[in-house]
Amino acid sequence: MSGSTIRLKRLFEKGKAFVVALDHGLVMGPLKGIENPVEIVSKLSNIPDALQMTPAMLKLVEENFYTRNSPMLIARLDTANVWRKEKKYSQGYYSMVYQVKEAVEAGADAVVTYLVVGYGDDRVEGYNIEALAKARAEAHDYGLPFIIEPLYVSPDNPDSIKDVNLVKYVTRLASEIGADILKVDYTGNKEEFKEVVNVAFAPILIRGGPKTKDDKEFLLMLKDAVDAGASGVTVGRNLWQSKNPTAMAKAIADVIRGKSVEEALKIWVG
């Protein structure tokens, strides 16, 4: 087996993969919950299958990953300004920040990139695709799985657009570029999301998205997504902005691997 295949099998060793995203600072700044990376990483311990961070953050918290039971590491390579709150984008930018080699040097087991569709200037989208094609080739040279996070965006939307036809479009586009894993928005409807799964060439991890109104709503969304065919979840704000991130992480792990939402909440969250 190739190095990429070995690492993919490790990520999905427990069935549904559980990834925690901590790389929001590259696009949104120091959000509440990740101001201190060392503190939040220590709270998560070895509960998730992988943590998603920038190479700079990986180096900051590397002492948490010296044991064989440590989570896998996924390195974010790029950034965009579509979620900037201080000033809305007009044309938008996309920038590759790190090389795959830098991710390898920081200890990464996989790399992740954005595919952002819907900018005002189509040339930015074209550059984005070219950059992903280059990064995919480099990742495979190093034996790392290449993850694409495809999003359809609009200056008038605070996150990304979850219309099923647009999600299917960007999912297929990312598949054709050669992603080994896709990080995709959940459309909010199980039957619709099955259509998204059916047009993908690679396993789908759903994006956790913005903070929900409560833990139950979030866990129900995760359960619906995996029931509809998602191969796992990537969560961020709804975990590390919760009252007890350690307990919430345990609840998420239980829900995506078969426990009911009510049971997981009773055991871990209360």
C-alpha positions as semicolon CSV with decimal commas, in nm:
position;residue;x (nm);y (nm);z (nm)
1;M;0,000;0,000;0,000
2;S;0,107;0,359;-0,056
3;G;0,169;0,593;0,234
4;S;-0,150;0,777;0,144
5;T;-0,358;0,459;0,163
6;I;-0,206;0,362;0,498
7;R;-0,286;0,703;0,645
8;L;-0,642;0,696;0,509
9;K;-0,703;0,357;0,669
10;R;-0,574;0,491;1,001
11;L;-0,813;0,785;0,987
12;F;-1,112;0,555;0,930
13;E;-0,991;0,278;1,161
14;K;-1,290;0,322;1,396
15;G;-1,542;0,345;1,112
16;K;-1,668;0,701;1,100
17;A;-1,385;0,954;1,128
18;F;-1,392;1,231;1,390
19;V;-1,180;1,537;1,308
20;V;-1,157;1,858;1,510
21;A;-1,075;2,175;1,315
22;L;-0,862;2,428;1,500
23;D;-0,732;2,624;1,200
24;H;-0,993;2,903;1,202
25;G;-0,736;3,161;1,307
26;L;-0,593;3,172;0,955
27;V;-0,924;3,302;0,818
28;M;-1,115;3,440;1,118
29;G;-0,852;3,537;1,373
30;P;-0,843;3,431;1,742
31;L;-1,201;3,311;1,787
32;K;-1,332;3,239;2,135
33;G;-1,227;2,887;2,230
34;I;-0,902;2,874;2,032
35;E;-0,726;3,180;2,171
36;N;-0,489;2,943;2,350
37;P;-0,413;2,642;2,122
38;V;-0,212;2,456;2,388
39;E;-0,505;2,468;2,632
40;I;-0,775;2,344;2,391
41;V;-0,555;2,067;2,247
42;S;-0,481;1,938;2,598
43;K;-0,856;1,929;2,675
44;L;-0,928;1,715;2,371
45;S;-0,665;1,457;2,468
46;N;-0,688;1,151;2,239
47;I;-1,065;1,157;2,177
48;P;-1,072;1,268;1,809
49;D;-0,912;1,065;1,531
50;A;-0,738;1,376;1,397
51;L;-0,681;1,744;1,466
52;Q;-0,672;1,999;1,185
53;M;-0,430;2,290;1,234
54;T;-0,183;2,507;1,049
55;P;0,183;2,394;1,045
56;A;0,259;2,689;1,275
57;M;0,007;2,565;1,532
58;L;0,128;2,206;1,496
59;K;0,475;2,312;1,605
60;L;0,328;2,501;1,901
61;V;0,145;2,196;2,042
62;E;0,370;1,914;1,920
63;E;0,438;1,777;2,269
64;N;0,080;1,643;2,271
65;F;0,158;1,403;1,985
66;Y;0,459;1,203;2,101
67;T;0,268;0,883;2,189
68;R;0,142;0,614;1,953
69;N;-0,219;0,680;2,063
70;S;-0,203;1,046;1,964
71;P;-0,454;1,178;1,709
72;M;-0,347;1,214;1,347
73;L;-0,250;1,561;1,229
74;I;-0,406;1,738;0,932
75;A;-0,232;2,055;0,815
76;R;-0,416;2,349;0,661
77;L;-0,219;2,488;0,366
78;D;-0,424;2,788;0,249
79;T;-0,653;3,077;0,336
80;A;-0,919;3,307;0,192
81;N;-1,100;3,620;0,307
82;V;-1,460;3,506;0,255
83;W;-1,531;3,479;0,631
84;R;-1,364;3,805;0,729
85;K;-1,602;3,997;0,958
86;E;-1,415;4,327;0,986
87;K;-1,463;4,408;0,618
88;K;-1,669;4,216;0,365
89;Y;-1,485;4,104;0,055
90;S;-1,577;4,242;-0,287
91;Q;-1,361;4,040;-0,526
92;G;-1,216;3,802;-0,271
93;Y;-0,869;3,653;-0,246
94;Y;-0,728;3,303;-0,219
95;S;-0,372;3,237;-0,106
96;M;-0,161;2,926;-0,063
97;V;0,032;2,987;0,261
98;Y;0,226;2,666;0,318
99;Q;0,397;2,409;0,098
100;V;0,329;2,040;0,150
101;K;0,694;1,998;0,252
102;E;0,638;2,236;0,545
103;A;0,338;2,032;0,656
104;V;0,549;1,715;0,645
105;E;0,824;1,883;0,849
106;A;0,563;1,982;1,109
107;G;0,448;1,620;1,143
108;A;0,130;1,621;0,933
109;D;-0,041;1,297;0,828
110;A;-0,261;1,471;0,568
111;V;-0,317;1,817;0,420
112;V;-0,635;2,016;0,358
113;T;-0,717;2,300;0,118
114;Y;-1,014;2,517;0,026
115;L;-1,192;2,521;-0,309
116;V;-1,393;2,844;-0,293
117;V;-1,645;2,898;-0,573
118;G;-1,849;3,216;-0,611
119;Y;-1,592;3,496;-0,588
120;G;-1,665;3,816;-0,779
121;D;-1,352;3,768;-0,989
122;D;-1,343;3,432;-1,168
123;R;-0,966;3,462;-1,206
124;V;-0,931;3,400;-0,831
125;E;-1,129;3,079;-0,868
126;G;-0,905;2,975;-1,156
127;Y;-0,592;3,038;-0,951
128;N;-0,747;2,840;-0,664
129;I;-0,794;2,535;-0,887
130;E;-0,440;2,558;-1,027
131;A;-0,299;2,581;-0,674
132;L;-0,496;2,275;-0,565
133;A;-0,375;2,070;-0,860
134;K;-0,014;2,149;-0,769
135;A;-0,070;2,078;-0,398
136;R;-0,242;1,747;-0,479
137;A;0,060;1,630;-0,680
138;E;0,300;1,733;-0,401
139;A;0,090;1,564;-0,133
140;H;0,085;1,238;-0,324
141;D;0,462;1,262;-0,381
142;Y;0,496;1,259;0,000
143;G;0,233;0,989;0,050
144;L;-0,015;1,221;0,224
145;P;-0,393;1,215;0,172
146;F;-0,512;1,532;0,000
147;I;-0,833;1,681;0,143
148;I;-1,040;1,945;-0,037
149;E;-1,301;2,160;0,138
150;P;-1,529;2,278;-0,147
151;L;-1,756;2,573;-0,072
152;Y;-1,996;2,790;-0,267
153;V;-1,984;3,140;-0,122
154;S;-2,151;3,478;-0,156
155;P;-2,063;3,821;-0,009
156;D;-2,414;3,829;0,137
157;N;-2,386;3,495;0,319
158;P;-2,200;3,473;0,652
159;D;-2,087;3,115;0,590
160;S;-2,135;2,910;0,272
161;I;-2,443;2,831;0,065
162;K;-2,597;2,492;0,137
163;D;-2,835;2,462;-0,158
164;V;-2,817;2,097;-0,263
165;N;-2,748;2,168;-0,631
166;L;-2,459;2,400;-0,547
167;V;-2,318;2,158;-0,290
168;K;-2,337;1,879;-0,549
169;Y;-2,159;2,100;-0,801
170;V;-1,863;2,191;-0,580
171;T;-1,844;1,834;-0,445
172;R;-1,809;1,694;-0,794
173;L;-1,562;1,966;-0,894
174;A;-1,340;1,882;-0,596
175;S;-1,372;1,512;-0,677
176;E;-1,255;1,569;-1,033
177;I;-0,954;1,768;-0,906
178;G;-0,846;1,453;-0,724
179;A;-0,936;1,484;-0,356
180;D;-0,880;1,177;-0,139
181;I;-1,129;1,311;0,117
182;L;-1,395;1,583;0,082
183;K;-1,507;1,823;0,357
184;V;-1,858;1,917;0,251
185;D;-2,146;2,120;0,391
186;Y;-2,443;1,920;0,515
187;T;-2,749;2,035;0,320
188;G;-2,988;1,995;0,613
189;N;-3,192;1,715;0,454
190;K;-3,093;1,347;0,461
191;E;-3,245;1,255;0,126
192;E;-3,084;1,554;-0,044
193;F;-2,750;1,478;0,113
194;K;-2,759;1,124;-0,026
195;E;-2,749;1,291;-0,370
196;V;-2,430;1,472;-0,266
197;V;-2,271;1,147;-0,147
198;N;-2,364;0,979;-0,476
199;V;-2,180;1,235;-0,693
200;A;-1,859;1,224;-0,486
201;F;-1,554;1,020;-0,580
202;A;-1,412;1,018;-0,225
203;P;-1,533;0,979;0,136
204;I;-1,715;1,282;0,272
205;L;-1,657;1,439;0,611
206;I;-1,924;1,698;0,681
207;R;-1,829;2,046;0,796
208;G;-1,957;2,135;1,142
209;G;-2,036;2,490;1,034
210;P;-2,138;2,790;1,249
211;K;-2,239;2,759;1,615
212;T;-2,585;2,605;1,653
213;K;-2,842;2,712;1,912
214;D;-2,769;2,414;2,140
215;D;-2,576;2,087;2,167
216;K;-2,874;1,868;2,079
217;E;-2,937;2,047;1,750
218;F;-2,574;2,004;1,655
219;L;-2,554;1,635;1,746
220;L;-2,876;1,562;1,558
221;M;-2,726;1,725;1,250
222;L;-2,416;1,506;1,278
223;K;-2,624;1,191;1,320
224;D;-2,843;1,274;1,020
225;A;-2,534;1,334;0,806
226;V;-2,366;1,003;0,888
227;D;-2,699;0,821;0,848
228;A;-2,721;0,977;0,500
229;G;-2,380;0,844;0,399
230;A;-2,114;1,078;0,536
231;S;-1,796;0,892;0,633
232;G;-1,734;1,115;0,932
233;V;-1,739;1,471;1,065
234;T;-1,512;1,769;1,103
235;V;-1,622;1,995;1,388
236;G;-1,497;2,327;1,521
237;R;-1,690;2,600;1,695
238;N;-1,968;2,372;1,820
239;L;-1,704;2,175;2,008
240;W;-1,446;2,421;2,136
241;Q;-1,703;2,692;2,211
242;S;-1,913;2,450;2,416
243;K;-1,921;2,463;2,797
244;N;-1,718;2,143;2,830
245;P;-1,516;2,061;2,515
246;T;-1,389;1,729;2,654
247;A;-1,740;1,602;2,730
248;M;-1,872;1,732;2,398
249;A;-1,594;1,553;2,210
250;K;-1,689;1,224;2,377
251;A;-2,056;1,281;2,291
252;I;-1,972;1,349;1,926
253;A;-1,760;1,033;1,904
254;D;-2,045;0,825;2,046
255;V;-2,312;0,973;1,819
256;I;-2,128;0,926;1,491
257;R;-2,055;0,563;1,587
258;G;-2,406;0,454;1,676
259;K;-2,531;0,593;2,006
260;S;-2,849;0,798;2,011
261;V;-2,820;1,172;2,064
262;E;-3,024;1,148;2,385
263;E;-2,800;0,875;2,526
264;A;-2,478;1,060;2,442
265;L;-2,606;1,384;2,593
266;K;-2,715;1,205;2,912
267;I;-2,380;1,027;2,955
268;W;-2,140;1,309;2,874
269;V;-2,310;1,649;2,866
270;G;-2,588;1,619;3,123
